[in-house]
Amino acid sequence: MSLKSKIISRLDTIQDQETLKEIHDWLDAFLEADTKETFESGEIKAVKEGYEQYLSGKTVSQKEASKAFEEWLAGKEK
């Protein structure tokens, strides 16, 4: 009996719907995480630039970043 068949056989014995839902949700998350992400060159460039800024010490505090984000967001809403 293959591993896949063994898993299916064991699943067939489970009657509890909550347990089956948890297994289903776990499988969904697992399969979604297993798909390979692709990134555009601009996204890769932005991450590399951010990492270089981090390495060179060009960072701001969470408070400063939140304030800048709120200001940016307010400008977008106009």
C-alpha positions as CSV (number, residue, x, y, z in Angstrom):
1,M,0.0,0.0,0.0
2,S,1.4,3.4,-1.0
3,L,1.9,6.2,1.5
4,K,-0.9,8.2,-0.2
5,S,-3.3,5.2,0.1
6,K,-2.4,4.9,3.8
7,I,-3.1,8.5,4.5
8,I,-6.4,8.3,2.6
9,S,-7.3,5.2,4.6
10,R,-6.6,6.9,7.9
11,L,-8.6,9.9,6.9
12,D,-11.6,7.7,6.1
13,T,-11.7,6.6,9.7
14,I,-12.0,10.2,11.1
15,Q,-15.6,11.1,11.9
16,D,-15.1,14.4,13.8
17,Q,-16.0,17.2,11.4
18,E,-13.8,19.7,13.3
19,T,-10.8,17.5,13.0
20,L,-11.5,17.1,9.3
21,K,-11.8,20.9,8.9
22,E,-8.5,21.4,10.7
23,I,-6.8,18.9,8.4
24,H,-8.4,20.5,5.3
25,D,-7.2,24.0,6.4
26,W,-3.7,22.7,7.1
27,L,-3.5,21.0,3.7
28,D,-4.7,24.3,2.0
29,A,-2.1,26.3,3.8
30,F,0.6,23.7,3.1
31,L,-0.2,23.5,-0.6
32,E,-0.4,27.3,-0.9
33,A,2.9,27.8,0.8
34,D,4.5,25.2,-1.4
35,T,3.8,27.1,-4.6
36,K,6.8,29.0,-5.9
37,E,6.5,32.8,-5.8
38,T,7.8,34.9,-8.7
39,F,8.8,38.4,-8.3
40,E,9.2,41.2,-10.8
41,S,12.6,42.7,-11.3
42,G,11.4,46.0,-9.7
43,E,10.4,44.1,-6.6
44,I,13.7,42.4,-6.3
45,K,15.5,45.7,-6.8
46,A,13.4,47.4,-4.1
47,V,14.2,44.6,-1.6
48,K,17.9,44.8,-2.4
49,E,17.9,48.6,-2.0
50,G,16.1,48.2,1.4
51,Y,18.6,45.6,2.5
52,E,21.5,47.9,1.5
53,Q,20.0,50.7,3.5
54,Y,19.7,48.4,6.5
55,L,23.3,47.3,6.2
56,S,24.5,50.9,6.0
57,G,22.4,52.0,9.0
58,K,20.0,54.1,7.1
59,T,17.0,53.0,9.2
60,V,14.2,54.7,11.1
61,S,12.3,53.8,14.3
62,Q,8.9,52.1,14.1
63,K,7.4,55.3,15.4
64,E,9.0,57.4,12.6
65,A,8.0,54.8,10.0
66,S,4.4,54.7,11.2
67,K,4.2,58.5,11.2
68,A,5.6,58.7,7.6
69,F,3.2,56.0,6.5
70,E,0.2,57.8,8.0
71,E,1.3,61.0,6.3
72,W,1.7,59.2,3.0
73,L,-1.7,57.5,3.4
74,A,-3.4,60.8,4.2
75,G,-2.0,62.2,1.0
76,K,-3.4,59.3,-1.0
77,E,-6.9,59.8,0.4
78,K,-7.2,63.3,-0.9
